[in-house]
Amino acid sequence: MEEYAIILDYLPLGRPDDERPLYKREPIAFGIGEKYFTLIELIPKKGVELKPYERVYIGKEKRDKIEYIKRRITYDELSAAAKSELPYVVEKIVEQNEKTFVDFFNKAGPITTRFHSLELLPGIGKKLMWEILEEREKKPFESFKDIEERVKTIPDPKKLIVKRILLELEESRERVGRGKYKLFVPSYPRKRR
């Protein structure tokens, strides 16, 4: 369960596609969980104005700014403003949790006998994967900068992680092939129809 979320967008008059009269609508905020990158719709407490990039507590204890979590949402349900802020917020979360993502480079293993989880990162093929594996055998990576210095051909490792997280958030659940593997964003059960 997520403890904190970063606000992506705040709609003081509610969703524009809400067909209820204005006086019945409630303010709404779109957020992303810091730990599992869960996209959520939040209802703020009365009189609370939220701003993009604001960090809010959404855990089980007493919440200061959030009344309740309305629901978990998909990428397609985000507002246009929330979609445009998403890459910057994800990058900020990755920077703040650098050790976790560097550990991914140190501990990532094969998915099948012919396919390695490092290959799921955009821009990493077999040759670059073997380079990363050889370098981490010598000594575990300590930071994104360390990865860049020791594996010369790798593009910015932080950007690779951010791109993969965004891909996982944008993908629909029906995708097959490499799209079915999730590294950083958990898969949630499909809604029954």
C-alpha positions as CSV (number, residue, x, y, z in Angstrom):
1,M,0.0,0.0,0.0
2,E,1.2,3.5,-0.8
3,E,2.0,5.9,2.0
4,Y,2.7,9.0,0.1
5,A,1.6,10.4,-3.3
6,I,2.8,13.2,-5.5
7,I,0.0,15.4,-6.9
8,L,0.0,15.5,-10.8
9,D,-3.1,17.8,-11.3
10,Y,-5.8,19.4,-9.1
11,L,-9.3,20.1,-10.5
12,P,-11.1,22.3,-8.0
13,L,-14.4,22.0,-10.0
14,G,-14.1,18.2,-10.4
15,R,-13.7,16.2,-13.6
16,P,-14.9,18.1,-16.8
17,D,-16.6,14.9,-18.1
18,D,-18.7,14.7,-14.9
19,E,-22.3,15.2,-16.0
20,R,-23.6,16.2,-12.5
21,P,-24.4,19.8,-11.9
22,L,-21.5,22.0,-10.7
23,Y,-22.8,22.3,-7.1
24,K,-22.8,18.5,-6.8
25,R,-19.2,18.0,-8.1
26,E,-16.3,17.5,-5.7
27,P,-12.8,18.8,-6.1
28,I,-10.5,16.0,-7.4
29,A,-6.7,15.5,-7.6
30,F,-4.7,13.0,-9.7
31,G,-1.6,11.6,-8.0
32,I,1.0,8.9,-8.3
33,G,2.2,6.8,-5.4
34,E,5.9,7.1,-4.5
35,K,6.6,3.5,-3.8
36,Y,4.6,1.5,-6.5
37,F,3.8,4.2,-9.0
38,T,0.1,3.7,-8.5
39,L,-2.0,6.2,-10.4
40,I,-4.8,7.4,-8.1
41,E,-7.8,9.8,-7.9
42,L,-7.9,11.6,-4.6
43,I,-10.5,13.7,-2.9
44,P,-9.0,16.6,-0.9
45,K,-10.4,17.7,2.4
46,K,-12.8,20.7,2.3
47,G,-11.0,24.0,1.9
48,V,-7.7,22.4,0.9
49,E,-6.0,23.6,-2.3
50,L,-3.5,21.2,-3.8
51,K,-0.6,22.0,-6.2
52,P,1.2,19.9,-8.7
53,Y,4.4,18.2,-7.3
54,E,3.0,18.5,-3.8
55,R,3.7,15.4,-1.6
56,V,0.7,14.3,0.4
57,Y,0.2,11.5,3.0
58,I,-2.3,8.9,1.9
59,G,-1.5,6.1,4.3
60,K,-3.8,4.6,7.0
61,E,-3.1,7.1,9.7
62,K,-4.7,10.6,10.0
63,R,-4.4,12.5,6.7
64,D,-3.8,16.3,6.7
65,K,-4.9,17.2,3.2
66,I,-6.6,14.1,1.6
67,E,-10.2,13.1,2.6
68,Y,-10.0,9.7,0.9
69,I,-8.6,7.8,-2.1
70,K,-11.5,7.6,-4.6
71,R,-10.0,4.9,-6.9
72,R,-7.1,3.6,-8.7
73,I,-7.0,4.8,-12.3
74,T,-5.2,4.0,-15.6
75,Y,-3.0,6.3,-17.6
76,D,-5.8,7.0,-20.1
77,E,-8.0,8.4,-17.2
78,L,-5.5,11.1,-16.3
79,S,-6.2,14.7,-17.3
80,A,-4.0,16.2,-20.1
81,A,-2.2,18.3,-17.5
82,A,-1.5,15.2,-15.3
83,K,-0.1,13.3,-18.3
84,S,2.2,16.2,-19.1
85,E,3.5,16.4,-15.5
86,L,3.9,12.6,-15.2
87,P,7.5,12.3,-16.7
88,Y,8.9,15.0,-14.4
89,V,7.3,13.5,-11.3
90,V,8.5,10.0,-12.1
91,E,12.0,11.4,-12.7
92,K,11.9,13.1,-9.3
93,I,10.8,9.9,-7.6
94,V,13.6,7.9,-9.3
95,E,16.2,10.5,-8.3
96,Q,15.0,10.4,-4.6
97,N,15.2,6.6,-4.6
98,E,18.4,6.2,-6.6
99,K,19.7,3.3,-4.4
100,T,16.6,1.2,-5.1
101,F,17.0,1.6,-8.9
102,V,20.8,1.1,-8.9
103,D,20.1,-2.1,-6.9
104,F,18.0,-3.2,-9.9
105,F,21.1,-3.0,-12.1
106,N,23.0,-5.0,-9.5
107,K,20.4,-7.7,-8.9
108,A,18.4,-8.0,-12.2
109,G,18.2,-11.6,-13.4
110,P,17.0,-13.5,-16.4
111,I,13.3,-13.8,-17.1
112,T,13.7,-16.9,-19.4
113,T,16.7,-18.8,-20.7
114,R,16.9,-16.4,-23.7
115,F,15.7,-13.1,-22.2
116,H,17.1,-11.0,-19.4
117,S,15.2,-8.4,-17.4
118,L,17.8,-5.7,-18.3
119,E,16.7,-6.1,-21.9
120,L,13.3,-4.6,-20.9
121,L,14.9,-1.2,-20.4
122,P,14.6,0.9,-23.6
123,G,17.9,1.0,-25.5
124,I,19.4,-2.1,-23.9
125,G,20.1,-5.1,-26.2
126,K,22.2,-8.3,-25.8
127,K,25.6,-6.6,-26.2
128,L,24.9,-3.8,-23.7
129,M,23.3,-6.3,-21.3
130,W,26.5,-8.4,-21.3
131,E,28.6,-5.3,-20.7
132,I,26.5,-4.4,-17.6
133,L,26.6,-8.0,-16.3
134,E,30.4,-8.1,-16.7
135,E,30.9,-4.8,-14.9
136,R,28.6,-5.7,-12.0
137,E,30.5,-9.0,-11.6
138,K,33.7,-7.0,-10.9
139,K,32.0,-4.7,-8.4
140,P,28.4,-3.8,-7.7
141,F,27.3,-0.4,-9.0
142,E,27.0,2.4,-6.4
143,S,25.1,5.2,-8.3
144,F,23.8,6.1,-11.7
145,K,27.0,8.1,-12.2
146,D,29.0,4.9,-11.4
147,I,27.0,3.0,-14.0
148,E,27.6,5.7,-16.7
149,E,31.4,5.8,-15.9
150,R,31.9,2.0,-15.9
151,V,29.6,1.1,-18.9
152,K,30.6,3.7,-21.5
153,T,28.0,2.8,-24.1
154,I,25.0,3.0,-21.8
155,P,22.8,6.1,-22.3
156,D,21.7,7.9,-19.1
157,P,20.7,5.0,-16.8
158,K,18.2,7.2,-14.8
159,K,16.4,8.1,-18.1
160,L,16.2,4.4,-19.0
161,I,14.5,3.6,-15.7
162,V,12.1,6.6,-16.1
163,K,11.2,5.6,-19.7
164,R,10.5,2.0,-18.6
165,I,8.2,3.2,-15.7
166,L,6.3,5.5,-18.1
167,L,6.0,2.6,-20.6
168,E,4.5,0.4,-17.9
169,L,2.1,3.1,-16.8
170,E,0.9,3.7,-20.4
171,E,0.6,0.1,-21.5
172,S,-2.8,-1.5,-21.6
173,R,-3.3,-4.8,-19.8
174,E,-4.1,-6.7,-22.9
175,R,-0.6,-6.3,-24.4
176,V,1.4,-9.5,-24.9
177,G,5.0,-10.2,-25.7
178,R,7.6,-8.0,-23.9
179,G,4.7,-5.7,-22.8
180,K,3.5,-8.3,-20.4
181,Y,6.5,-8.1,-18.1
182,K,6.4,-5.5,-15.3
183,L,9.6,-4.4,-13.6
184,F,8.6,-1.4,-11.5
185,V,4.8,-1.0,-11.7
186,P,2.7,-3.8,-10.3
187,S,-0.1,-5.4,-12.4
188,Y,-3.5,-5.0,-11.0
189,P,-6.4,-7.4,-11.6
190,R,-8.7,-6.4,-14.5
191,K,-12.1,-5.1,-13.6
192,R,-14.9,-7.5,-14.3
193,R,-17.3,-6.4,-17.0
